[in-house]
């Protein structure tokens, strides 16, 4: 992409970037440690010295306060690769009210805010099939935002081993497609984290009366005389679909978080980031 084209694309993105930056600023977190001892700058814990360990690692100041010898452990903070993906299928463009974001918009804001937080922790961040990004948070935010418009969402090369992969989508595709994707991630040694997005109307089917329903994935349309008569069956179908996704997540060892677009994005972002801070198995 030429510099001029990149500038034009960047001019069209500021609202999305501003929203992602604001959310990342609201979710204040420290360095992205791994919650175990290892090379890093953040203090983790004192632990008893073992005779098989080098004496140079003894913390003499702490040891002077007792009859035992202690080592000072720091938190493991080696950089890892974080791959971020959002579903770009037509169903993600749905929103039931003008005051709500489309599912795709919410997914992209969460993706970019997570990229900011990961960059601040020194992680390599990128999209599947795109270049890994490192550096300052603003640089990574702008680079990943450009990648969203240039890297095909269906491009899935093998991820780096032990990478973390975050998938944001509505997961309305047939279960076999998600199973195939999660299977490829696990075969490559990657760890998956799923965020399922829902518009509130997709949970409740709050409409009444005569409604014409149009499929967003090329399914065609249908006029329904009393859509409220379908509400109970519809809700059962939604519950089955969610249960299928949850079952796939369990089978492939993935985290799963459900998020509605009428809820604030900060809690789900913080929850996801905390899960990413855990040590990979």
Secondary structure, DSSP 8 states (H G I E B T S, - for coil): --HHHHHHHHHTTHHHHHHHHHHHHHS-------SSBSSSSSEEEEEE--TTS-GGGB-HHHHTTSSS-EEEEEB-----EEEEEE--SGGGG--SSTTS--HHHHHHHHHHHHHHHHHHTT-EEE-TTS--B-S-HHHHHHHHHHHHHHS-TT------TT-EEEEEE---S-HHHHHHHHHHHHHTT-EEEEEEEE-HHHHH----SSEEEE-TTS--EEEES-GGGGHHHHHHHHHHHHHHHHHHHHHTT-EEEEEETTS-SHHHHHHHHHHHTS---
